[in-house]
Amino acid sequence: MKFLDRELVLYVIFGAFTFFVNVIVYFVFEDLLGVNYLISNIIAWFFSVLFAYITNRIWVFESKSPEILKEMSLFFGGRIFSGVVDTVLMYLFIDVMVIGDFISKIVVQVIVIILNYIFSKLIVFKD
């Protein structure tokens, strides 16, 4: 009986790297460059999705599909949904509930990572 699935372990590891890419890009644009937090969030989303696609295709799901454009469009399409969820939750946490952006960013990213794994496993990189 397997306790830990190789795919899930790699997804968590690369999910952590993707999380750091997202958070670092977000705070560089928001804190260092003074860009609005919602725009910073969208920029961070783009960079993290690009990073996630590459790592998921190559190492996590080891996709050998020759239909890379279809796979990429499914991946980015799913990430658009989670990107909207990400941005709406950031707005609700920061502007409506008045929670700090650091805590908001961490909580929202955990939620988004879970949504992204479910979507990738069921739709994009299915066997």
Disulfide bonds with the S-S distance in Angstrom:
none
